[in-house]
Structures are given as structure tokens and as C-alpha cells.
């Protein structure tokens, strides 16, 4: 059925390309995404937030740039790539949360005095390419966005989801969640 095909293609993409190293972190992209979704689920987040947590870094698999782009001084804008790609099948409750998860890092660096000290070296490196901490004006504008609060929570799970060999549910566990929040009508 066409409805499930798009979800299965996303899961296949995560499975096939997610085994790559995660930009200097001690986990693969797939492990990172699964951990992030697991933390969202454990927090009793909404299905759309769990979906956003699972799919937030899929742009890394779509932009076609090498793993070491940060070391080359490039930002792949993976959050925008992901949001545009996912908009075919999901509403803004998923896509905007995904799109804002990098801005949420910049926001937290500007508003939480202890946050930057908890970032991994790779995340600090990418922060500079992503614009650094927000200005007060940028932070105020970010706070006014409808998905800002959810994006901040996703960002916190994102930062935590780097634990080697953490036992979490696999991709199949999240298929029903993705189907539930997909905007593609069931045929």
C-alpha cells in the first residue's frame, strides 16, 4: 500500500545508511536516532515528537556530503534537507521540530549558562558552522515559534543520545508511530 511504502522507504534509508559513523561521536547515526526516539518515548512524548526524534538527522543521509564536513568548514544544513524531504509525508508537528533542532542548540547555548559545557567536541565544532549561540533578538524570535519548545526538548534528547551499545528498540518498533503521524491518507 502506498501509505506504508513511504514509511518503509524512510526506515530502509535509516537502516542502510545509518550504520555510518556519526560525525565524531561514539555511536552510528542509526544508533543515535534510535536512542533519541527511545528517550522521547520514555518521556511520554507525542507520537509526532517521537517521529521527529527518530527522523531528526535523516538529512545527513540525504545531503550527500562526507562525514567530515565540519572539519572541512561546511554546514550541510541537514535540518533543512530533512524537513523538506519529510514534508512530503508529515505535517509541521514533525517537520518543523526537525527543522528547528539545530536552532534549538544555538538557543540553548545562548540561554542556558551550563548547556555548552555539556556539548560533545563534535557538537561544539558544528555549532560554530551553524551560527554559534543566538543573539538575544534571535532567541526571542525563536521562543515565539510554535514548535520551539518541542525542538528544545528534542535537542536535549539529541545531546544525550550518544551512548555506545545502549539497548533500545529497533526501527520496526517505530513503524506504527510513523504510520500514525503520516499525512499521506491510508489507501
N, C-alpha and C positions, 0 to 999 in steps of 0.2 A: 504494500500500500504506500502511496506517495507520501502520506503523512509521516510514517515511520522512516522512510528512506532518508530524509534529510538528517534526522537524529542519528540514524545508524552511520551515515557518512561522517558526521562530526565525531562520533565515538571511534570510528575506524581511523580517522585522521589523528586523534589523540593517541590511539594505540600504536599506530605505525610510526609516527614521527615524534611522539612524546618520550621515547626512550633516550633521546639526545640529552646531553649534559645541559644543566640549567644555569648557564652563564656564571660559572664560578661557584655555584652553590653545591652542597654535598648530596643533592638529590637530582633526579631527572625532571624534566618538565612534567611528565606524566605523574610521577610521584608527588610533585609539588601541587599540581592541580587536584589530584585525589585527596591530598591532605587538606587543602583549602576547603573543598566541598565537605569533607568529613567534619571539619571544625564548624562550618556553617550549620550542618545538620545537627551536630551535638549542641549547638546554641539555639536550636529550635527555630532557625530562620525560616522564612517563607520559601516555598518551592522555587520562586523566581530568583531569590537570593542564593539558594543552593546551586541553581543552574549557572548563575553569574560566577559564583566561586569556582565551579568546575571549569568553566569556559574562559575565564578572565585572561589567560595567557595564550589562547589559541592563535592570536595574531603572530606570535613568534614562529609558528609553523606555516604561516601564510605569507609573510613578507619576503621570504626567500633570501634573507641576509644571513651571514655566518654567525656562529655563536659568539665570536669575539668582537661584535660590532662596537661595543662600548670602548674597548681598548683601541679601536680604530677611530674613535671620536665621533661615532654616528649613533643617532637615536632612530630606531626603526619604527617609532610611533605604533608599537604593537597594539596599544589600546584602541587606537582609531581604526587600524586594519581589522581588528576583531569585531568592533562594534558595527562597522559597515557590513562585514561578512555575515554576522549573526542577525542583522536586521531583516534578512530575507525570511527568517523563521521565528523570530522572537520579538516581543514588544520592548518598549523602553525600560520597563522594570528590569529587564535583563541587560539590554544593550547599553543603556546609559550608565548603569552600575559598572559594567565592564569598561566603558569609555572613561569613567571618572576615577578608576582605581589608581592611576598614576598621579593625577591631580590630588588625590587624597593623600598620597605620600608627601607631596610638596606642601599641602595644607598642614599635615601633622608636624612636619619639620618646622613650620612657622608658628604653630600654636601650642605645641606640647614640648616643653623645655627638655624632657627626658627622652623624647622619641628618637631623635637622630642617633643618640648613643647606642640604641638597640639595633640599628640597621647593620646588616652584613656589609663587609667591604664592597661586594659587588653592587649592592643596592645604593650605597653611597656614591660609587662611581657613576652609576646610571642616573642618579639624582641630578648631578651637575649637567648632564646632557639633556635632561628633561626640564631644565629651567631653574633648578635649585629651589630653596624654600620660597613660598609665596610671599609677596608683599602684603601689607595689611589690606590694601584695596582688593587684591586678588583673593585673599582669604575671605573677606566679607562677601564678595561676589560668589565664591564657591559655596559658602554656607547657605545662600539663597536658592541654590539649585535643588530641584525636587528629590534627586537621588543622592545628595551629598552625604547624608547620614549613613545610608546603607553602604555607600562607597568607602567611607571611613572604616566601617566595621569589616568590610571585605579586605581593606588594606591591612588591618591588624591580623586577620587570618593569613593573608598573603605573607606577611613578615614571619609569622610563626611556622608556616608550612614548609619547613626546610629540615626536617628531622630524618636522618638516614634510617632506613629499614623500619619505619613506623608501620604497624599493621592497621590498614584501613580497608574499607570495602573497595572493590574494583569498579571498573567502568560500567559493567552490566547493572550494578546496583542503582545507578543514576539514570538509566534509560527511561524509566517510568516518570521521573521528575521532569526530564527534558520534554517528554511527550505531553505531560500535563500542562506545561507552560508555553508550549509552541503555539504560535498564532496561525499556523497552517491548519485549515479545517480538516477534521478526520473524514476520510472517504469511506 
